[in-house]
Amino acid sequence: MRLGINLGYWGAGMDDDNLAVAQEADRLGYDVCWAAEAYGSDVPTVLAWVAARTESIDVGSAIMQIPARQPAMTAMTAATLDSLSGGRFRLGLGVSGPQVSEGWYGVKFDKPLARTREYVEIVRKAMSRERLSYDGDHWTLPLPGGPGKPIKLTVHPQREHIPLYIAAIGPKNLEQTGEIADGALLIFPSADHLEETAVKHLRAGREKAGKTMDGFDVCPTVPLAVGDDVNGLADMFRPYTALYVGGMGSRKQNFYNQLAQRMGYEKEAAEIQDKYLSGDKAGAAAAVPHQLIDQTTLLGPVERIADRMQAYAAAGVTTLTLAPAGFTLDERLAALRAGTDALERSGLAA
């Protein structure tokens, strides 16, 4: 099992620290550094900056939002980043959510699976440097009846095949991801529930495409905090868990809330959402069960984290992406080093 890091969103006042974390992960031999975008910093700019200041670690978008860019623009960006980084770019895509897609980008959040499939087909066709023509339900290239003609990408990507990941939570999206992508970006992963909530759906998609799970990258992001007080460390992540389970999306369309329900927290997920949407964020955080936090994070001393890493690997994880927590840069760097120590202790290091 490989290790990655996730820097999250840029522009939150910790940009210098984030770069230092990425550089330390590069020095320690981490496999990939992911960054995110929502409606603040854009991810390609961040990844170009990180790639320019590191040596060997891959850089990946987790995610580039599908409603934010035309697919041909995404292909251009991916080819450019791969070239500039010396073949170190990984393209992670996702549909975002209804509020961001429609409120920020003005793109209707409908038929996300069909849109993702067409988007991936166009991106891959463009990056292959074929002359780009496509006739789908959501995109038609060139536009009919106008001056447009099929053209091809003028730059040569560093590699013939840039790894393509999709952020997936729901069963149908997971199955399609297994079918059309090279990897899956997962969030709130519980090793105890991963087969039921994710891996079996990914496997079904791979089988539909006539493939096995060999070579497919199962890549969840897991917050990491190191110390002896597991309960105290868990409390650090109460606001984070409450935000996603309670406040991401609408009451009817919250993919993270639905995931918590599939993990057996139906009553608790409803309570967290009710409190969060009513404005009681503190109450929502207090309502998050300790077990839910502990199952979806890496908490405790190095020995405990090593045991949990073994559980993730046994559940099918191939790249475990860590989000090292801490109130200071030194604490985050120490957590990062503890991650490599735990991997060594687990016996899973390559």
C-alpha positions as CSV (number, residue, x, y, z in Angstrom):
1,M,0.0,0.0,0.0
2,R,1.2,3.5,-0.9
3,L,0.8,6.7,1.0
4,G,-0.4,10.1,-0.3
5,I,-1.3,13.4,1.3
6,N,-4.2,15.7,0.8
7,L,-3.6,19.4,1.2
8,G,-7.3,20.3,0.9
9,Y,-8.2,23.8,-0.1
10,W,-5.6,26.6,-0.7
11,G,-6.1,30.1,0.5
12,A,-7.2,29.3,4.1
13,G,-4.3,31.1,5.6
14,M,-2.0,28.1,5.7
15,D,-0.5,28.2,2.2
16,D,3.2,28.3,3.3
17,D,2.5,25.5,5.7
18,N,0.8,23.4,3.0
19,L,3.8,23.8,0.7
20,A,6.1,22.8,3.6
21,V,3.9,19.7,4.1
22,A,4.1,18.8,0.4
23,Q,7.9,19.2,0.4
24,E,8.3,17.1,3.5
25,A,6.0,14.4,2.0
26,D,8.2,14.5,-1.1
27,R,11.3,14.0,1.0
28,L,9.7,11.1,2.9
29,G,8.8,9.3,-0.3
30,Y,5.0,9.8,-0.3
31,D,3.5,8.7,-3.6
32,V,1.1,11.6,-4.4
33,C,0.0,15.0,-3.2
34,W,-3.6,15.9,-3.8
35,A,-5.3,19.3,-3.6
36,A,-8.9,20.4,-3.8
37,E,-11.2,23.1,-5.2
38,A,-14.7,24.2,-4.5
39,Y,-15.5,27.9,-4.9
40,G,-12.2,29.5,-3.7
41,S,-8.8,28.4,-5.0
42,D,-8.6,26.6,-8.3
43,V,-6.7,23.3,-8.2
44,P,-4.5,23.4,-11.3
45,T,-2.8,26.6,-10.2
46,V,-2.0,25.1,-6.8
47,L,-0.7,21.9,-8.3
48,A,1.5,23.7,-10.7
49,W,3.0,25.6,-7.7
50,V,3.5,22.4,-5.7
51,A,5.0,20.6,-8.7
52,A,7.5,23.4,-9.2
53,R,8.7,23.2,-5.6
54,T,9.0,19.4,-5.3
55,E,11.1,16.8,-7.0
56,S,9.4,13.4,-7.3
57,I,6.0,13.3,-5.7
58,D,3.0,13.1,-8.0
59,V,0.5,15.9,-7.9
60,G,-3.2,15.2,-8.3
61,S,-6.5,17.0,-8.5
62,A,-9.0,15.9,-5.9
63,I,-11.0,17.2,-7.6
64,M,-11.2,19.3,-10.8
65,Q,-14.9,20.0,-10.9
66,I,-16.7,18.8,-14.0
67,P,-19.2,21.8,-14.2
68,A,-16.3,24.3,-13.9
69,R,-14.6,23.4,-17.3
70,Q,-15.4,22.2,-20.7
71,P,-13.9,18.8,-21.2
72,A,-11.4,19.9,-23.8
73,M,-10.1,22.6,-21.4
74,T,-9.6,19.9,-18.8
75,A,-7.6,17.9,-21.4
76,M,-5.5,20.9,-22.1
77,T,-4.8,21.5,-18.4
78,A,-4.0,17.9,-17.7
79,A,-1.6,17.7,-20.7
80,T,0.1,21.0,-19.6
81,L,0.4,20.0,-15.9
82,D,1.8,16.6,-16.9
83,S,4.4,18.2,-19.2
84,L,5.4,20.8,-16.7
85,S,5.7,18.3,-13.8
86,G,7.7,15.8,-15.8
87,G,5.0,13.2,-15.9
88,R,3.8,13.5,-12.3
89,F,0.2,14.6,-12.8
90,R,-3.0,12.6,-11.9
91,L,-6.3,13.9,-13.1
92,G,-9.1,13.5,-10.5
93,L,-12.6,14.5,-11.6
94,G,-16.0,14.9,-9.9
95,V,-19.4,16.5,-10.4
96,S,-19.3,18.5,-7.2
97,G,-22.7,19.0,-5.7
98,P,-26.0,20.7,-6.6
99,Q,-25.4,24.0,-4.7
100,V,-21.9,24.6,-6.2
101,S,-22.8,23.4,-9.7
102,E,-25.9,25.5,-10.0
103,G,-25.2,28.3,-7.6
104,W,-21.5,29.0,-8.5
105,Y,-21.2,27.7,-12.1
106,G,-24.7,28.0,-13.4
107,V,-24.7,24.4,-14.6
108,K,-27.7,22.3,-14.0
109,F,-27.0,19.3,-11.7
110,D,-28.8,16.7,-13.7
111,K,-27.9,13.2,-15.0
112,P,-24.4,13.3,-13.2
113,L,-23.5,9.8,-14.3
114,A,-24.2,10.3,-17.9
115,R,-22.4,13.7,-17.9
116,T,-19.4,12.1,-16.2
117,R,-19.2,9.3,-18.7
118,E,-19.3,11.7,-21.7
119,Y,-16.9,14.1,-20.0
120,V,-14.3,11.3,-19.5
121,E,-14.7,10.0,-23.0
122,I,-14.0,13.5,-24.4
123,V,-11.1,14.2,-22.1
124,R,-9.4,10.9,-23.0
125,K,-10.1,11.4,-26.7
126,A,-8.6,14.9,-26.6
127,M,-5.5,13.8,-24.6
128,S,-4.9,11.0,-27.1
129,R,-4.4,13.7,-29.7
130,E,-7.1,12.4,-32.0
131,R,-9.1,15.0,-34.0
132,L,-11.9,15.8,-31.6
133,S,-15.4,15.0,-32.6
134,Y,-18.1,13.8,-30.3
135,D,-21.9,13.3,-30.6
136,G,-23.4,12.8,-27.1
137,D,-26.5,13.9,-25.2
138,H,-24.5,16.6,-23.2
139,W,-21.7,17.6,-25.6
140,T,-21.5,17.8,-29.4
141,L,-18.2,18.6,-31.0
142,P,-17.9,20.4,-33.3
143,L,-21.1,22.3,-33.0
144,P,-23.3,21.4,-36.0
145,G,-24.1,24.0,-38.7
146,G,-21.2,26.3,-37.8
147,P,-17.6,27.0,-38.7
148,G,-16.1,24.6,-36.2
149,K,-14.1,21.6,-37.4
150,P,-12.4,18.6,-35.6
151,I,-9.0,19.7,-34.3
152,K,-6.5,18.0,-32.1
153,L,-4.4,18.9,-29.1
154,T,-1.2,20.7,-30.2
155,V,0.9,19.8,-27.2
156,H,2.3,16.4,-26.4
157,P,1.5,15.1,-22.9
158,Q,4.6,13.7,-21.1
159,R,2.8,10.3,-21.0
160,E,0.5,8.5,-23.4
161,H,-1.9,7.8,-20.6
162,I,-2.5,10.2,-17.7
163,P,-4.1,8.4,-14.7
164,L,-7.7,9.4,-14.4
165,Y,-9.6,9.2,-11.1
166,I,-13.2,9.9,-10.2
167,A,-14.5,11.0,-6.8
168,A,-17.4,8.7,-6.0
169,I,-19.7,8.0,-3.1
170,G,-22.9,6.5,-4.2
171,P,-23.2,2.9,-5.5
172,K,-24.0,3.7,-9.1
173,N,-21.3,6.3,-9.3
174,L,-18.8,3.8,-7.8
175,E,-19.8,1.1,-10.3
176,Q,-19.3,3.5,-13.2
177,T,-16.0,4.7,-11.8
178,G,-14.8,1.1,-11.7
179,E,-15.8,0.8,-15.3
180,I,-14.3,3.9,-16.9
181,A,-11.6,5.2,-14.6
182,D,-8.1,4.2,-13.4
183,G,-8.9,4.9,-9.7
184,A,-11.5,6.1,-7.2
185,L,-11.2,9.0,-4.8
186,L,-13.1,8.1,-1.6
187,I,-14.0,10.1,1.5
188,F,-15.1,9.0,5.0
189,P,-13.8,5.5,4.4
190,S,-14.3,2.9,7.2
191,A,-12.2,-0.2,6.8
192,D,-15.0,-2.1,8.5
193,H,-17.5,-1.1,5.9
194,L,-15.4,-0.5,2.8
195,E,-16.3,-3.7,1.0
196,E,-20.0,-3.1,1.3
197,T,-20.0,0.7,0.8
198,A,-17.4,1.0,-2.0
199,V,-15.2,-1.9,-3.2
200,K,-18.0,-4.3,-4.2
201,H,-19.5,-1.6,-6.5
202,L,-16.1,-0.7,-8.0
203,R,-15.5,-4.4,-8.6
204,A,-18.8,-4.7,-10.4
205,G,-17.8,-1.9,-12.7
206,R,-14.5,-3.4,-13.4
207,E,-16.2,-6.7,-14.3
208,K,-18.6,-4.9,-16.6
209,A,-15.6,-3.5,-18.5
210,G,-14.0,-7.0,-18.6
211,K,-11.3,-6.1,-16.1
212,T,-10.2,-7.0,-12.6
213,M,-9.2,-4.8,-9.7
214,D,-5.5,-5.3,-10.6
215,G,-4.0,-2.0,-11.3
216,F,-7.1,0.0,-10.1
217,D,-6.2,2.5,-7.4
218,V,-8.6,2.6,-4.5
219,C,-7.6,5.9,-2.9
220,P,-9.5,7.2,0.2
221,T,-8.6,10.3,2.1
222,V,-8.2,9.8,5.9
223,P,-7.5,12.5,8.5
224,L,-4.5,11.6,10.7
225,A,-3.8,12.8,14.2
226,V,-1.1,11.3,16.4
227,G,-1.1,11.0,20.2
228,D,-2.2,8.9,23.2
229,D,-5.6,10.5,23.9
230,V,-7.8,8.9,21.2
231,N,-11.0,10.6,22.5
232,G,-9.4,14.0,22.5
233,L,-8.0,13.5,19.0
234,A,-11.4,12.4,17.8
235,D,-12.9,15.6,19.1
236,M,-10.7,17.6,16.8
237,F,-12.7,16.2,13.9
238,R,-16.2,16.7,15.2
239,P,-16.7,20.0,13.3
240,Y,-15.3,18.4,10.1
241,T,-17.6,15.4,10.3
242,A,-20.6,17.5,11.2
243,L,-20.0,19.8,8.3
244,Y,-20.0,17.0,5.7
245,V,-22.7,14.8,7.3
246,G,-24.9,17.7,8.3
247,G,-24.2,20.6,6.0
248,M,-22.8,19.5,2.6
249,G,-25.6,19.8,0.0
250,S,-29.3,20.0,0.8
251,R,-31.4,18.0,3.1
252,K,-32.5,15.8,0.1
253,Q,-29.1,15.6,-1.6
254,N,-26.3,15.1,0.9
255,F,-24.1,12.2,-0.4
256,Y,-22.1,12.1,2.9
257,N,-25.2,11.9,5.0
258,Q,-26.3,9.0,2.9
259,L,-23.0,7.3,3.2
260,A,-23.1,7.6,7.0
261,Q,-26.6,6.0,6.9
262,R,-25.2,3.1,4.8
263,M,-22.6,2.6,7.5
264,G,-25.4,2.0,10.0
265,Y,-25.7,5.6,11.5
266,E,-29.2,6.3,10.2
267,K,-30.6,7.9,13.4
268,E,-27.3,9.8,14.1
269,A,-27.0,11.1,10.6
270,A,-30.5,12.5,10.7
271,E,-29.9,14.2,14.1
272,I,-26.6,15.7,12.9
273,Q,-28.3,17.1,9.8
274,D,-31.3,18.5,11.7
275,K,-29.1,20.4,14.1
276,Y,-26.6,21.6,11.4
277,L,-29.3,22.9,9.1
278,S,-31.1,24.6,11.9
279,G,-27.9,26.6,12.7
280,D,-26.8,24.6,15.7
281,K,-23.4,23.7,14.5
282,A,-22.0,23.0,18.0
283,G,-24.9,20.7,18.6
284,A,-24.3,18.9,15.3
285,A,-20.7,18.4,16.2
286,A,-21.6,17.0,19.7
287,A,-24.1,14.6,18.0
288,V,-21.4,12.9,15.9
289,P,-20.7,9.5,17.4
290,H,-17.1,8.8,18.5
291,Q,-17.2,5.5,16.7
292,L,-18.0,7.2,13.4
293,I,-15.0,9.5,13.7
294,D,-12.7,6.7,14.9
295,Q,-13.8,4.5,12.0
296,T,-13.1,7.1,9.4
297,T,-9.8,8.6,10.7
298,L,-6.4,7.4,11.9
299,L,-6.1,8.3,15.5
300,G,-3.7,7.5,18.3
301,P,-0.2,6.3,18.8
302,V,1.9,5.0,15.9
303,E,1.2,1.4,16.8
304,R,-2.6,1.8,16.7
305,I,-2.3,3.7,13.3
306,A,-0.2,0.8,11.9
307,D,-2.9,-1.7,12.9
308,R,-5.6,0.5,11.2
309,M,-3.4,0.7,8.1
310,Q,-3.4,-3.0,7.9
311,A,-7.2,-3.0,8.1
312,Y,-7.4,-0.5,5.2
313,A,-5.1,-2.6,3.1
314,A,-7.0,-5.8,3.8
315,A,-10.2,-3.9,2.8
316,G,-8.7,-3.2,-0.7
317,V,-7.1,0.2,-0.3
318,T,-4.1,0.7,-2.6
319,T,-3.2,4.3,-1.9
320,L,-4.0,5.7,1.6
321,T,-4.2,9.4,1.4
322,L,-3.5,11.1,4.7
323,A,-4.7,14.6,5.8
324,P,-2.2,15.3,8.7
325,A,-3.8,17.4,11.4
326,G,-2.2,19.7,13.9
327,F,-2.5,23.2,15.3
328,T,1.0,24.1,14.1
329,L,3.2,23.3,11.1
330,D,5.5,21.3,13.4
331,E,2.6,19.1,14.5
332,R,1.4,18.5,11.0
333,L,5.0,17.6,9.9
334,A,5.3,15.2,12.9
335,A,2.0,13.6,11.9
336,L,3.4,13.2,8.4
337,R,6.5,11.4,9.7
338,A,4.4,9.3,12.0
339,G,2.5,8.1,8.9
340,T,5.6,6.7,7.3
341,D,6.6,5.2,10.6
342,A,3.2,3.5,10.9
343,L,3.5,2.2,7.3
344,E,6.9,0.7,8.1
345,R,5.5,-0.9,11.3
346,S,2.5,-2.3,9.4
347,G,4.7,-4.2,7.0
348,L,2.9,-2.7,4.1
349,A,5.6,-0.4,2.8
350,A,6.8,-1.1,-0.8
